[in-house]
Amino acid sequence: MATALASPTASPVAMIASGTPYDRHDPDIGGDSFKLWGSTRFGLMGNFERLSLEGKNLGDGLQTFNFNANPQRFKSVIRNAHVSPLFETSINADIPIFRLIPYINKSHLFETAKFQMGYTYTLVGEVARPEDGIIYNGAPLQAEIKNNRSSFHMSTFNFGVDWTY
């Protein structure tokens, strides 16, 4: 704050200035000290599938095999299209923590660097599960395809360094 005091009889102006330096280090969402942000995505993914299964002479290994000209054969093919919904959300933070770590805070390399970390959750519905898609029927042993779908989800953490130049 500056105040000008002028004497009515004198022509020179006297200046008096006062102020308090203030250096802020507390978290400020969206500021230079700490930044927190997130995002959420929704989507639909189109899937075109062709499932096929083929075999011959499928047995249990304990019976004698019939090696005739027409072995026991099977073949199954399924084609379809479907939509899988997608949901993904993430939250991230930028933290200028390097200025608090001894020796690193003296390095010019980390002057503008910020530590960045985040978490992401992803959920996808109607995902084909091929390992559960084959059904073995007995006597005579044959296999068929079952179109089995379920949800898939995963969580990820990320860590990194962000430099501003």
Secondary structure, DSSP 8 states (H G I E B T S, - for coil): -EEEEE-SS--SEEEEE--------S--BTSSSBEEEEEEEEEEEEEEEEEEEEEE----SSS-----SS--EEEEEEEEEEEEEEEEEEEEEEE-GGGGSTTGGG-GGGSSEEEEEEEEEEEEEEEE-GGG-EEEETTTTEEEE---EEEEEEEEEEEEEEE--
